[in-house]
Amino acid sequence: MIGGAAGATHGALADHGLDAAFMRDLGNELRPGSAALILLVRGGTLDKVLARIEDEGRVLRTSLDAETERRLSEALAGAG
């Protein structure tokens, strides 16, 4: 059943611009016990999002402008 769920998830993500190469690269980055969080955000307030980040992480791919990506990366690096 996991294979079917993974295939359906991959198909749904591809519909939103996450191609097979990205998914493969993401799979290669993940280590046992780790996880990936993929967000598709349309609208919102960045400061409210940054204030709620509780766990350390890093940005792998984004369509954010350079300043916003920098702020997000800093929040992820300083969390936890």
ZIDARA-V257393 format. One record per residue. N is the residue number from 1. SS is DSSP state (A for helix, B for strand, O for the rest). Layout:
n;ss
N;SS
N;SS
//
This chain:
n;ss
1;O
2;A
3;A
4;A
5;A
6;A
7;A
8;A
9;A
10;A
11;A
12;A
13;A
14;A
15;O
16;O
17;O
18;O
19;O
20;A
21;A
22;A
23;A
24;A
25;A
26;A
27;A
28;A
29;A
30;O
31;O
32;O
33;O
34;O
35;O
36;O
37;O
38;O
39;O
40;O
41;O
42;O
43;O
44;O
45;O
46;A
47;A
48;A
49;A
50;A
51;A
52;O
53;O
54;O
55;O
56;O
57;O
58;O
59;O
60;O
61;O
62;O
63;O
64;O
65;O
66;A
67;A
68;A
69;A
70;A
71;A
72;A
73;A
74;A
75;A
76;A
77;A
78;A
79;O
80;O
//
